[in-house]
């Protein structure tokens, strides 16, 4: 799932950077929306930019999912009565 959602996370992060990097004199400028951010990202950095950070994200998500599933299975075995 992290592979599928990484491009959306990249766009969200770029939008946040654009919002918070404005100078106080530029406050009246409307922050870019997701479509405008995607177009700019593709034009400036190319399609590969949509996958930037995927390795780090997978490194974080895979162990977290393994711990979650293992904890669930352990809890299920401890708290369910044999019928």
C-alpha positions as MATLAB code, in Angstrom:
seq = 'XXXXXXXXXXXXXXXXXXXXXXXXXXXXXXXXXXXXXXXXXXXXXXXXXXXXXXXXXXXXXXXXXXXXXXXXXXXXXXXXXXX';
ca = [
       0.000    0.000    0.000;
       2.895    2.371    0.687;
       3.970    2.087   -2.957;
       0.519    3.196   -4.110;
       0.152    6.068   -1.661;
       3.689    7.512   -1.929;
       2.900    9.725   -4.959;
      -0.037   11.242   -3.083;
       2.186   11.817   -0.062;
       4.788   13.535   -2.258;
       2.119   15.880   -3.661;
       0.783   16.611   -0.146;
       4.287   17.376    1.118;
       5.018   19.684   -1.831;
       1.756   21.530   -1.161;
       2.690   21.951    2.508;
       6.118   23.265    1.556;
       4.542   25.756   -0.833;
       2.120   26.978    1.834;
       4.707   27.462    4.561;
       7.534   28.815    2.404;
       5.725   32.046    1.468;
       7.073   35.326    2.744;
       4.651   37.465    4.763;
       4.332   39.854    1.789;
       3.074   36.975   -0.369;
       0.274   36.047    2.039;
      -2.437   37.048   -0.419;
      -1.272   34.456   -2.966;
      -3.487   31.370   -3.034;
      -1.551   28.166   -2.288;
      -1.374   25.709   -5.183;
      -3.921   22.908   -5.329;
      -3.083   19.248   -5.902;
      -3.459   19.393   -9.703;
      -1.265   22.484  -10.026;
       1.281   20.911   -7.667;
       1.303   17.700   -9.733;
       1.790   19.614  -12.990;
       4.648   21.641  -11.533;
       6.272   18.554  -10.047;
       6.127   16.677  -13.362;
       7.366   19.676  -15.356;
      10.235   20.602  -13.037;
      11.363   17.290  -11.534;
       9.917   14.671  -13.881;
       7.770   11.597  -13.184;
      10.443    9.920  -11.038;
       9.886   12.603   -8.393;
       6.545   10.971   -7.563;
       8.472    8.010   -6.155;
      10.956   10.075   -4.150;
      11.220    8.836   -0.605;
       9.620    5.484   -1.372;
      12.590    3.521   -0.024;
      12.542    5.350    3.291;
       8.781    5.007    3.550;
       8.907    1.260    2.870;
      11.661    0.916    5.479;
       9.327    2.546    8.006;
       6.043    0.898    6.982;
       7.148   -2.733    6.584;
       8.368   -3.256   10.169;
       5.377   -1.333   11.553;
       2.973   -3.615    9.698;
       4.866   -6.719   10.817;
       4.657   -5.603   14.461;
       0.961   -4.774   14.128;
       0.048   -8.126   12.556;
       2.198  -10.077   15.013;
       0.640   -8.223   17.964;
      -2.835   -8.908   16.639;
      -2.147  -12.620   16.204;
      -0.574  -12.882   19.661;
      -3.467  -11.024   21.264;
      -5.974  -13.153   19.433;
      -4.322  -16.348   20.644;
      -4.093  -15.091   24.237;
      -7.621  -13.709   24.557;
      -9.727  -16.210   22.672;
     -11.035  -19.260   24.467;
     -10.715  -22.632   22.836;
     -14.233  -23.739   22.072;
];
